[in-house]
Amino acid sequence: MGALGSMGAMAWDEDDLHRWMGKHLDAPLGARGHDAFVLTTAGRSAVCVDACVEGVHFLPSARPVAIGRKAAGRPLSDLAATAATPQGLWLALRAPREAHARHLRAIVREVDRAGRAHGAPLLGGDLTCAPGPLGLTVTAVGRMLGKRRAPHRARARQGQELVLTGPVGGSGLGRHLALEPRLAEGRWLHAQGATALMDVSDGLARDAFRLARAAGVRIDLNLEAIPIHDDARRAARQDRRTALDHALRDGEDHELLATVPRTSLARLLKTCRTRCPGLTHIGSVRPGSGLWMGVGQDLHRWNEEGGWTHGR
């Protein structure tokens, strides 16, 4: 777990936090007091990891419950895009010495609670005291049952249709801290024939572009069909952007993009009411490259502006 003993007095202590977790988190027997946990898995394993950093993914003023929930939700949303069933979470927590133990406990408790809500308790991890912003890196492990080929961004195919599981835009008004991974929806779409799945974390336009790039295809977005979240409309009233612009570029919606066979589209839209009530047909996959958007035949290539790219 790292050497903290030589770092002097601090507001939190690794051993104290370990003891607290052992007492207050109902971890499986194999996860207590050990640096590794052995999963017994039926099916194929899916593994993903996401960082959640103060000042990037949440403000210092964010409540610990919101921080823990978001940190757990981000990799769980990636599992949703693999159509996997979550099994467990691992947390690597990095905190400065002045961080308060109560604050860290509340965050850890919420990571565990959020994971358990989807069948993935906190099973282990690492604690580090280091200067700089608070950071949480969460690894999620899941399993895929059955023999159907796993979905992948590169598996979008010409002639397929593009669907989205729910409305997007304006997440920065608070929804980005309360994400709900679309795990059941991802498994349902995969069972219905979806070959490519991707969660919308960096903006609908940018992620649709990345989907097209990975598969070597062209994606056409029908701007009249984009489901716009009420938050996008509220955000538009606060700035000079349109609600549609927010829907295309804001990010952190964590809805799922999926490509499905054209022959399955009508059935999907008819039967989605109970399994994925927000499902919307928003575009098509065609020969060519890149992301195109517009109304009807009046389409233009996306200029790659907006959305989120680390380092820009």
LUMFI-35238 format. One record per residue (C-alpha): residue in three letters; x, y, z; residue number from 1. Coordinates in pm, 1 decimal, m for minus. Example, Ala and Ser with C-alpha at 12.3 -4.5 7.8 and 13.67 -1.06 7.14 Angstrom:
% LUMFI-35238
@aa = ALA&x = 1230.0&y = m450.0&z = 780.0&i = 1;
@aa = SER&x = 1367.0&y = m106.0&z = 714.0&i = 2;
//
This chain:
% LUMFI-35238
@aa = MET&x = 0.0&y = 0.0&z = 0.0&i = 1;
@aa = GLY&x = 301.5&y = 233.2&z = m0.6&i = 2;
@aa = ALA&x = 531.0&y = 380.2&z = 264.6&i = 3;
@aa = LEU&x = 368.8&y = 658.0&z = 462.3&i = 4;
@aa = GLY&x = 536.1&y = 612.8&z = 799.5&i = 5;
@aa = SER&x = 819.5&y = 856.8&z = 729.3&i = 6;
@aa = MET&x = 595.5&y = 1141.0&z = 612.9&i = 7;
@aa = GLY&x = 518.3&y = 1282.5&z = 956.1&i = 8;
@aa = ALA&x = 190.0&y = 1397.4&z = 1104.1&i = 9;
@aa = MET&x = m110.5&y = 1431.1&z = 877.1&i = 10;
@aa = ALA&x = m487.4&y = 1455.3&z = 894.7&i = 11;
@aa = TRP&x = m537.6&y = 1103.8&z = 764.9&i = 12;
@aa = ASP&x = m348.0&y = 783.1&z = 825.1&i = 13;
@aa = GLU&x = m324.9&y = 475.2&z = 603.3&i = 14;
@aa = ASP&x = m348.0&y = 222.9&z = 886.7&i = 15;
@aa = ASP&x = m646.9&y = 400.5&z = 1039.8&i = 16;
@aa = LEU&x = m823.7&y = 405.0&z = 703.7&i = 17;
@aa = HIS&x = m749.2&y = 34.3&z = 655.5&i = 18;
@aa = ARG&x = m895.2&y = m46.9&z = 996.3&i = 19;
@aa = TRP&x = m1200.0&y = 165.8&z = 923.1&i = 20;
@aa = MET&x = m1260.5&y = m13.9&z = 592.2&i = 21;
@aa = GLY&x = m1224.3&y = m352.9&z = 756.9&i = 22;
@aa = LYS&x = m1479.9&y = m255.6&z = 1018.6&i = 23;
@aa = HIS&x = m1733.5&y = m61.2&z = 813.5&i = 24;
@aa = LEU&x = m1722.4&y = m207.4&z = 461.5&i = 25;
@aa = ASP&x = m1879.5&y = m548.5&z = 422.5&i = 26;
@aa = ALA&x = m1606.6&y = m687.0&z = 198.0&i = 27;
@aa = PRO&x = m1605.7&y = m1051.5&z = 83.4&i = 28;
@aa = LEU&x = m1379.7&y = m1272.0&z = 292.6&i = 29;
@aa = GLY&x = m1107.9&y = m1293.7&z = 26.7&i = 30;
@aa = ALA&x = m1081.7&y = m915.5&z = 8.4&i = 31;
@aa = ARG&x = m1004.2&y = m852.2&z = 375.6&i = 32;
@aa = GLY&x = m645.8&y = m767.4&z = 464.9&i = 33;
@aa = HIS&x = m493.0&y = m888.4&z = 138.9&i = 34;
@aa = ASP&x = m347.9&y = m705.5&z = m162.9&i = 35;
@aa = ALA&x = m521.2&y = m927.0&z = m419.6&i = 36;
@aa = PHE&x = m863.3&y = m1081.6&z = m466.0&i = 37;
@aa = VAL&x = m932.6&y = m1393.2&z = m671.8&i = 38;
@aa = LEU&x = m1248.0&y = m1379.5&z = m878.7&i = 39;
@aa = THR&x = m1426.5&y = m1697.4&z = m975.0&i = 40;
@aa = THR&x = m1574.1&y = m1606.7&z = m1310.7&i = 41;
@aa = ALA&x = m1820.4&y = m1778.2&z = m1538.3&i = 42;
@aa = GLY&x = m1778.2&y = m1633.4&z = m1885.3&i = 43;
@aa = ARG&x = m1525.1&y = m1391.8&z = m2030.4&i = 44;
@aa = SER&x = m1371.2&y = m1112.3&z = m1825.0&i = 45;
@aa = ALA&x = m1392.7&y = m742.0&z = m1907.4&i = 46;
@aa = VAL&x = m1162.2&y = m494.4&z = m1732.2&i = 47;
@aa = CYS&x = m1154.7&y = m113.5&z = m1748.4&i = 48;
@aa = VAL&x = m1001.5&y = 169.5&z = m1547.8&i = 49;
@aa = ASP&x = m1083.4&y = 540.5&z = m1510.0&i = 50;
@aa = ALA&x = m930.1&y = 831.0&z = m1320.9&i = 51;
@aa = CYS&x = m1129.7&y = 1096.1&z = m1136.6&i = 52;
@aa = VAL&x = m917.9&y = 1398.0&z = m1042.4&i = 53;
@aa = GLU&x = m1001.3&y = 1706.0&z = m838.7&i = 54;
@aa = GLY&x = m1002.0&y = 2013.5&z = m1058.5&i = 55;
@aa = VAL&x = m1060.9&y = 1806.3&z = m1373.0&i = 56;
@aa = HIS&x = m1358.7&y = 1582.8&z = m1304.3&i = 57;
@aa = PHE&x = m1495.3&y = 1753.1&z = m992.3&i = 58;
@aa = LEU&x = m1444.4&y = 2077.4&z = m803.1&i = 59;
@aa = PRO&x = m1282.7&y = 2089.5&z = m455.9&i = 60;
@aa = SER&x = m1625.0&y = 2191.5&z = m321.3&i = 61;
@aa = ALA&x = m1792.8&y = 1871.1&z = m442.9&i = 62;
@aa = ARG&x = m1955.3&y = 1656.6&z = m175.2&i = 63;
@aa = PRO&x = m1770.4&y = 1331.7&z = m98.3&i = 64;
@aa = VAL&x = m2077.6&y = 1126.3&z = m189.2&i = 65;
@aa = ALA&x = m2080.8&y = 1284.7&z = m535.4&i = 66;
@aa = ILE&x = m1706.1&y = 1226.4&z = m578.1&i = 67;
@aa = GLY&x = m1729.0&y = 859.1&z = m484.6&i = 68;
@aa = ARG&x = m2033.5&y = 801.1&z = m700.2&i = 69;
@aa = LYS&x = m1872.4&y = 957.6&z = m1004.9&i = 70;
@aa = ALA&x = m1543.2&y = 772.6&z = m953.1&i = 71;
@aa = ALA&x = m1727.5&y = 439.9&z = m945.5&i = 72;
@aa = GLY&x = m1969.1&y = 529.5&z = m1223.5&i = 73;
@aa = ARG&x = m1709.5&y = 616.4&z = m1485.7&i = 74;
@aa = PRO&x = m1555.2&y = 266.7&z = m1523.8&i = 75;
@aa = LEU&x = m1895.8&y = 104.7&z = m1472.3&i = 76;
@aa = SER&x = m2016.9&y = 304.2&z = m1772.2&i = 77;
@aa = ASP&x = m1727.6&y = 160.8&z = m1971.8&i = 78;
@aa = LEU&x = m1840.2&y = m187.4&z = m1868.1&i = 79;
@aa = ALA&x = m2186.3&y = m95.2&z = m1995.7&i = 80;
@aa = ALA&x = m2028.4&y = m26.8&z = m2334.6&i = 81;
@aa = THR&x = m1888.4&y = m381.3&z = m2335.9&i = 82;
@aa = ALA&x = m2226.9&y = m534.3&z = m2242.6&i = 83;
@aa = ALA&x = m2063.8&y = m683.5&z = m1932.6&i = 84;
@aa = THR&x = m2206.1&y = m763.0&z = m1589.0&i = 85;
@aa = PRO&x = m1997.4&y = m595.1&z = m1314.7&i = 86;
@aa = GLN&x = m1827.3&y = m808.5&z = m1048.9&i = 87;
@aa = GLY&x = m1602.9&y = m579.5&z = m846.9&i = 88;
@aa = LEU&x = m1417.9&y = m251.2&z = m811.1&i = 89;
@aa = TRP&x = m1062.2&y = m162.6&z = m706.4&i = 90;
@aa = LEU&x = m978.1&y = 187.7&z = m585.1&i = 91;
@aa = ALA&x = m639.2&y = 358.5&z = m591.2&i = 92;
@aa = LEU&x = m679.6&y = 668.6&z = m374.7&i = 93;
@aa = ARG&x = m420.7&y = 948.5&z = m380.5&i = 94;
@aa = ALA&x = m467.4&y = 1225.0&z = m123.7&i = 95;
@aa = PRO&x = m253.2&y = 1504.8&z = 21.3&i = 96;
@aa = ARG&x = m159.9&y = 1479.0&z = 387.5&i = 97;
@aa = GLU&x = m396.0&y = 1766.0&z = 479.7&i = 98;
@aa = ALA&x = m700.7&y = 1573.2&z = 356.2&i = 99;
@aa = HIS&x = m944.2&y = 1494.3&z = 635.3&i = 100;
@aa = ALA&x = m999.7&y = 1130.2&z = 726.0&i = 101;
@aa = ARG&x = m1378.2&y = 1177.1&z = 749.6&i = 102;
@aa = HIS&x = m1384.4&y = 1317.0&z = 395.3&i = 103;
@aa = LEU&x = m1186.9&y = 1021.6&z = 257.8&i = 104;
@aa = ARG&x = m1399.0&y = 769.2&z = 445.0&i = 105;
@aa = ALA&x = m1716.1&y = 916.1&z = 296.7&i = 106;
@aa = ILE&x = m1567.3&y = 894.5&z = m53.2&i = 107;
@aa = VAL&x = m1454.5&y = 534.4&z = m8.6&i = 108;
@aa = ARG&x = m1791.7&y = 435.7&z = 136.5&i = 109;
@aa = GLU&x = m1971.4&y = 581.9&z = m165.8&i = 110;
@aa = VAL&x = m1742.3&y = 406.2&z = m414.5&i = 111;
@aa = ASP&x = m1837.9&y = 80.8&z = m244.0&i = 112;
@aa = ARG&x = m2207.7&y = 168.9&z = m225.0&i = 113;
@aa = ALA&x = m2225.7&y = 277.8&z = m588.2&i = 114;
@aa = GLY&x = m2050.2&y = m38.8&z = m699.1&i = 115;
@aa = ARG&x = m2272.3&y = m262.3&z = m488.0&i = 116;
@aa = ALA&x = m2581.1&y = m108.5&z = m647.3&i = 117;
@aa = HIS&x = m2464.7&y = m279.2&z = m966.9&i = 118;
@aa = GLY&x = m2326.4&y = m600.4&z = m814.0&i = 119;
@aa = ALA&x = m1966.8&y = m477.4&z = m792.9&i = 120;
@aa = PRO&x = m1846.7&y = m419.6&z = m433.5&i = 121;
@aa = LEU&x = m1515.0&y = m255.1&z = m354.9&i = 122;
@aa = LEU&x = m1268.9&y = m546.6&z = m334.2&i = 123;
@aa = GLY&x = m932.8&y = m379.9&z = m285.0&i = 124;
@aa = GLY&x = m695.3&y = m112.8&z = m402.7&i = 125;
@aa = ASP&x = m418.9&y = 113.9&z = m282.6&i = 126;
@aa = LEU&x = m371.8&y = 424.6&z = m66.2&i = 127;
@aa = THR&x = m107.5&y = 689.2&z = m129.1&i = 128;
@aa = CYS&x = m25.3&y = 1015.6&z = 47.8&i = 129;
@aa = ALA&x = 116.7&y = 1268.1&z = m197.5&i = 130;
@aa = PRO&x = 104.2&y = 1643.5&z = m256.8&i = 131;
@aa = GLY&x = m134.3&y = 1779.3&z = m514.5&i = 132;
@aa = PRO&x = m504.0&y = 1733.7&z = m588.0&i = 133;
@aa = LEU&x = m715.6&y = 1445.7&z = m465.1&i = 134;
@aa = GLY&x = m729.7&y = 1166.1&z = m720.3&i = 135;
@aa = LEU&x = m922.1&y = 839.3&z = m746.7&i = 136;
@aa = THR&x = m847.2&y = 569.7&z = m1000.3&i = 137;
@aa = VAL&x = m1109.0&y = 295.4&z = m1010.4&i = 138;
@aa = THR&x = m1074.4&y = m34.2&z = m1192.2&i = 139;
@aa = ALA&x = m1392.6&y = m226.9&z = m1270.1&i = 140;
@aa = VAL&x = m1403.0&y = m595.6&z = m1357.0&i = 141;
@aa = GLY&x = m1701.5&y = m765.1&z = m1512.1&i = 142;
@aa = ARG&x = m1796.2&y = m1076.1&z = m1704.1&i = 143;
@aa = MET&x = m1962.9&y = m1147.3&z = m2032.9&i = 144;
@aa = LEU&x = m2194.2&y = m1443.5&z = m2048.5&i = 145;
@aa = GLY&x = m2285.4&y = m1636.2&z = m2359.5&i = 146;
@aa = LYS&x = m2093.0&y = m1677.6&z = m2682.2&i = 147;
@aa = ARG&x = m2194.0&y = m1366.0&z = m2871.5&i = 148;
@aa = ARG&x = m1894.2&y = m1169.0&z = m2995.4&i = 149;
@aa = ALA&x = m1815.6&y = m873.2&z = m2770.3&i = 150;
@aa = PRO&x = m1914.4&y = m526.9&z = m2895.4&i = 151;
@aa = HIS&x = m1632.9&y = m297.7&z = m3002.6&i = 152;
@aa = ARG&x = m1600.1&y = 48.1&z = m3154.4&i = 153;
@aa = ALA&x = m1427.2&y = m102.4&z = m3455.5&i = 154;
@aa = ARG&x = m1727.7&y = m325.9&z = m3526.3&i = 155;
@aa = ALA&x = m1956.1&y = m53.5&z = m3663.4&i = 156;
@aa = ARG&x = m2048.4&y = m159.8&z = m4018.9&i = 157;
@aa = GLN&x = m2172.0&y = 14.2&z = m4330.6&i = 158;
@aa = GLY&x = m2548.4&y = m14.4&z = m4360.4&i = 159;
@aa = GLN&x = m2609.2&y = m13.9&z = m3984.9&i = 160;
@aa = GLU&x = m2810.8&y = 246.1&z = m3795.9&i = 161;
@aa = LEU&x = m2692.2&y = 456.4&z = m3500.8&i = 162;
@aa = VAL&x = m2902.4&y = 476.6&z = m3184.2&i = 163;
@aa = LEU&x = m2860.1&y = 660.7&z = m2854.0&i = 164;
@aa = THR&x = m3000.8&y = 548.4&z = m2519.5&i = 165;
@aa = GLY&x = m3111.8&y = 889.3&z = m2388.7&i = 166;
@aa = PRO&x = m3099.0&y = 1269.5&z = m2404.2&i = 167;
@aa = VAL&x = m2769.0&y = 1455.2&z = m2387.3&i = 168;
@aa = GLY&x = m2626.2&y = 1798.5&z = m2307.6&i = 169;
@aa = GLY&x = m2593.1&y = 2028.7&z = m2009.3&i = 170;
@aa = SER&x = m2443.2&y = 1771.3&z = m1773.0&i = 171;
@aa = GLY&x = m2221.5&y = 2039.6&z = m1617.8&i = 172;
@aa = LEU&x = m2522.5&y = 2175.5&z = m1429.3&i = 173;
@aa = GLY&x = m2480.2&y = 1880.3&z = m1191.9&i = 174;
@aa = ARG&x = m2571.7&y = 1564.0&z = m1376.8&i = 175;
@aa = HIS&x = m2202.6&y = 1485.3&z = m1436.7&i = 176;
@aa = LEU&x = m2174.3&y = 1404.1&z = m1065.2&i = 177;
@aa = ALA&x = m2478.2&y = 1176.0&z = m1063.1&i = 178;
@aa = LEU&x = m2419.2&y = 950.2&z = m1360.5&i = 179;
@aa = GLU&x = m2611.0&y = 624.5&z = m1396.2&i = 180;
@aa = PRO&x = m2420.7&y = 366.9&z = m1603.8&i = 181;
@aa = ARG&x = m2648.1&y = 211.2&z = m1868.0&i = 182;
@aa = LEU&x = m2551.1&y = m145.2&z = m1782.0&i = 183;
@aa = ALA&x = m2885.3&y = m316.2&z = m1844.2&i = 184;
@aa = GLU&x = m2932.8&y = m117.4&z = m2163.1&i = 185;
@aa = GLY&x = m2589.9&y = m218.9&z = m2290.9&i = 186;
@aa = ARG&x = m2657.0&y = m587.4&z = m2233.4&i = 187;
@aa = TRP&x = m3001.0&y = m559.2&z = m2396.8&i = 188;
@aa = LEU&x = m2868.4&y = m378.2&z = m2704.6&i = 189;
@aa = HIS&x = m2592.0&y = m634.2&z = m2743.9&i = 190;
@aa = ALA&x = m2844.2&y = m918.7&z = m2718.9&i = 191;
@aa = GLN&x = m3050.3&y = m745.3&z = m2987.5&i = 192;
@aa = GLY&x = m2759.8&y = m742.0&z = m3231.1&i = 193;
@aa = ALA&x = m2560.6&y = m425.0&z = m3154.5&i = 194;
@aa = THR&x = m2203.7&y = m470.9&z = m3275.9&i = 195;
@aa = ALA&x = m2053.0&y = m141.4&z = m3157.1&i = 196;
@aa = LEU&x = m2119.7&y = 26.5&z = m2822.4&i = 197;
@aa = MET&x = m1963.4&y = 339.4&z = m2675.8&i = 198;
@aa = ASP&x = m2050.2&y = 556.5&z = m2378.9&i = 199;
@aa = VAL&x = m2081.4&y = 929.6&z = m2445.1&i = 200;
@aa = SER&x = m1830.1&y = 1085.2&z = m2208.8&i = 201;
@aa = ASP&x = m1648.1&y = 1345.6&z = m2421.1&i = 202;
@aa = GLY&x = m1940.4&y = 1489.2&z = m2617.4&i = 203;
@aa = LEU&x = m2179.2&y = 1323.9&z = m2863.3&i = 204;
@aa = ALA&x = m2007.8&y = 1467.2&z = m3171.9&i = 205;
@aa = ARG&x = m1654.8&y = 1381.2&z = m3061.6&i = 206;
@aa = ASP&x = m1746.8&y = 1030.0&z = m2950.6&i = 207;
@aa = ALA&x = m1945.3&y = 958.8&z = m3268.9&i = 208;
@aa = PHE&x = m1639.8&y = 1076.9&z = m3463.7&i = 209;
@aa = ARG&x = m1417.1&y = 841.8&z = m3264.7&i = 210;
@aa = LEU&x = m1658.3&y = 557.5&z = m3332.3&i = 211;
@aa = ALA&x = m1642.4&y = 627.8&z = m3706.9&i = 212;
@aa = ARG&x = m1263.1&y = 652.4&z = m3698.6&i = 213;
@aa = ALA&x = m1219.6&y = 324.8&z = m3510.7&i = 214;
@aa = ALA&x = m1438.1&y = 136.2&z = m3759.3&i = 215;
@aa = GLY&x = m1314.8&y = 309.6&z = m4074.9&i = 216;
@aa = VAL&x = m1664.7&y = 423.2&z = m4171.5&i = 217;
@aa = ARG&x = m1867.0&y = 741.6&z = m4213.0&i = 218;
@aa = ILE&x = m2136.4&y = 827.6&z = m3960.0&i = 219;
@aa = ASP&x = m2416.4&y = 1066.8&z = m4053.6&i = 220;
@aa = LEU&x = m2593.0&y = 1238.6&z = m3762.1&i = 221;
@aa = ASN&x = m2948.2&y = 1361.9&z = m3811.7&i = 222;
@aa = LEU&x = m2949.8&y = 1685.7&z = m3610.3&i = 223;
@aa = GLU&x = m3330.1&y = 1693.1&z = m3600.4&i = 224;
@aa = ALA&x = m3330.6&y = 1358.9&z = m3418.9&i = 225;
@aa = ILE&x = m3079.0&y = 1432.6&z = m3141.1&i = 226;
@aa = PRO&x = m3258.3&y = 1396.7&z = m2803.6&i = 227;
@aa = ILE&x = m3178.9&y = 1716.0&z = m2611.9&i = 228;
@aa = HIS&x = m3174.2&y = 1702.9&z = m2232.7&i = 229;
@aa = ASP&x = m3362.7&y = 1967.4&z = m2034.8&i = 230;
@aa = ASP&x = m3027.4&y = 2058.5&z = m1878.1&i = 231;
@aa = ALA&x = m2899.9&y = 2155.7&z = m2223.8&i = 232;
@aa = ARG&x = m3191.0&y = 2394.9&z = m2263.2&i = 233;
@aa = ARG&x = m3124.1&y = 2542.1&z = m1918.9&i = 234;
@aa = ALA&x = m2756.7&y = 2582.8&z = m2003.2&i = 235;
@aa = ALA&x = m2846.4&y = 2751.8&z = m2331.1&i = 236;
@aa = ARG&x = m3045.7&y = 3013.8&z = m2143.3&i = 237;
@aa = GLN&x = m2731.9&y = 3096.7&z = m1942.2&i = 238;
@aa = ASP&x = m2493.4&y = 3146.2&z = m2234.7&i = 239;
@aa = ARG&x = m2496.3&y = 3223.1&z = m2605.6&i = 240;
@aa = ARG&x = m2485.3&y = 2863.5&z = m2723.9&i = 241;
@aa = THR&x = m2784.4&y = 2670.9&z = m2850.7&i = 242;
@aa = ALA&x = m2931.8&y = 2370.0&z = m2672.6&i = 243;
@aa = LEU&x = m2831.9&y = 2154.8&z = m2971.9&i = 244;
@aa = ASP&x = m2472.9&y = 2276.6&z = m2943.2&i = 245;
@aa = HIS&x = m2470.5&y = 2173.9&z = m2577.8&i = 246;
@aa = ALA&x = m2613.3&y = 1833.3&z = m2672.2&i = 247;
@aa = LEU&x = m2342.7&y = 1777.4&z = m2931.5&i = 248;
@aa = ARG&x = m2041.9&y = 1903.9&z = m2737.8&i = 249;
@aa = ASP&x = m2083.1&y = 1909.6&z = m2359.0&i = 250;
@aa = GLY&x = m2002.0&y = 1547.5&z = m2271.6&i = 251;
@aa = GLU&x = m2026.7&y = 1347.2&z = m1949.3&i = 252;
@aa = ASP&x = m2375.7&y = 1226.9&z = m2040.0&i = 253;
@aa = HIS&x = m2275.6&y = 858.5&z = m2020.5&i = 254;
@aa = GLU&x = m2556.7&y = 750.0&z = m2247.8&i = 255;
@aa = LEU&x = m2466.0&y = 471.9&z = m2492.2&i = 256;
@aa = LEU&x = m2415.2&y = 497.0&z = m2865.0&i = 257;
@aa = ALA&x = m2483.8&y = 171.7&z = m3049.2&i = 258;
@aa = THR&x = m2480.8&y = 52.6&z = m3407.9&i = 259;
@aa = VAL&x = m2752.7&y = m197.9&z = m3494.9&i = 260;
@aa = PRO&x = m2854.5&y = m382.8&z = m3811.4&i = 261;
@aa = ARG&x = m3094.2&y = m181.4&z = m4026.0&i = 262;
@aa = THR&x = m3328.3&y = m479.5&z = m4036.6&i = 263;
@aa = SER&x = m3353.1&y = m473.9&z = m3654.4&i = 264;
@aa = LEU&x = m3418.3&y = m103.3&z = m3609.4&i = 265;
@aa = ALA&x = m3798.1&y = m99.6&z = m3632.2&i = 266;
@aa = ARG&x = m3827.7&y = m390.4&z = m3387.9&i = 267;
@aa = LEU&x = m3585.8&y = m226.6&z = m3143.7&i = 268;
@aa = LEU&x = m3773.7&y = 102.3&z = m3140.4&i = 269;
@aa = LYS&x = m4101.7&y = m82.8&z = m3093.9&i = 270;
@aa = THR&x = m3985.2&y = m302.7&z = m2805.8&i = 271;
@aa = CYS&x = m3752.8&y = m61.6&z = m2623.4&i = 272;
@aa = ARG&x = m4021.8&y = 92.4&z = m2401.5&i = 273;
@aa = THR&x = m3953.1&y = m131.9&z = m2102.7&i = 274;
@aa = ARG&x = m3585.3&y = m210.2&z = m2162.6&i = 275;
@aa = CYS&x = m3450.2&y = 122.3&z = m2290.3&i = 276;
@aa = PRO&x = m3727.5&y = 382.5&z = m2295.7&i = 277;
@aa = GLY&x = m3505.4&y = 668.6&z = m2415.2&i = 278;
@aa = LEU&x = m3372.7&y = 486.7&z = m2722.1&i = 279;
@aa = THR&x = m3358.5&y = 717.6&z = m3024.9&i = 280;
@aa = HIS&x = m3250.5&y = 663.4&z = m3384.2&i = 281;
@aa = ILE&x = m3004.5&y = 946.3&z = m3455.0&i = 282;
@aa = GLY&x = m2803.9&y = 846.8&z = m3761.9&i = 283;
@aa = SER&x = m2663.0&y = 598.1&z = m4006.8&i = 284;
@aa = VAL&x = m2335.4&y = 424.9&z = m4084.3&i = 285;
@aa = ARG&x = m2220.4&y = 468.4&z = m4443.7&i = 286;
@aa = PRO&x = m1917.6&y = 408.5&z = m4666.3&i = 287;
@aa = GLY&x = m1654.0&y = 677.8&z = m4629.1&i = 288;
@aa = SER&x = m1492.3&y = 836.1&z = m4326.6&i = 289;
@aa = GLY&x = m1549.1&y = 1083.0&z = m4048.1&i = 290;
@aa = LEU&x = m1855.9&y = 1236.8&z = m3889.0&i = 291;
@aa = TRP&x = m2110.7&y = 1424.7&z = m4096.4&i = 292;
@aa = MET&x = m2411.6&y = 1606.4&z = m3959.1&i = 293;
@aa = GLY&x = m2710.4&y = 1801.4&z = m4077.6&i = 294;
@aa = VAL&x = m3073.2&y = 1765.3&z = m4181.2&i = 295;
@aa = GLY&x = m3186.3&y = 1551.0&z = m4470.7&i = 296;
@aa = GLN&x = m2932.0&y = 1560.5&z = m4751.7&i = 297;
@aa = ASP&x = m2778.4&y = 1887.5&z = m4632.7&i = 298;
@aa = LEU&x = m2479.7&y = 1743.6&z = m4445.0&i = 299;
@aa = HIS&x = m2142.2&y = 1886.2&z = m4355.3&i = 300;
@aa = ARG&x = m1829.0&y = 1724.7&z = m4215.7&i = 301;
@aa = TRP&x = m1772.4&y = 1787.0&z = m3845.5&i = 302;
@aa = ASN&x = m1495.1&y = 2039.9&z = m3787.6&i = 303;
@aa = GLU&x = m1364.5&y = 1856.1&z = m3477.3&i = 304;
@aa = GLU&x = m1443.4&y = 2149.2&z = m3250.5&i = 305;
@aa = GLY&x = m1599.5&y = 2103.9&z = m2907.9&i = 306;
@aa = GLY&x = m1617.9&y = 1806.2&z = m2678.5&i = 307;
@aa = TRP&x = m1338.2&y = 1710.7&z = m2441.6&i = 308;
@aa = THR&x = m984.1&y = 1608.5&z = m2528.8&i = 309;
@aa = HIS&x = m727.2&y = 1588.0&z = m2247.6&i = 310;
@aa = GLY&x = m426.6&y = 1807.2&z = m2316.3&i = 311;
@aa = ARG&x = m613.1&y = 2064.6&z = m2527.8&i = 312;
//
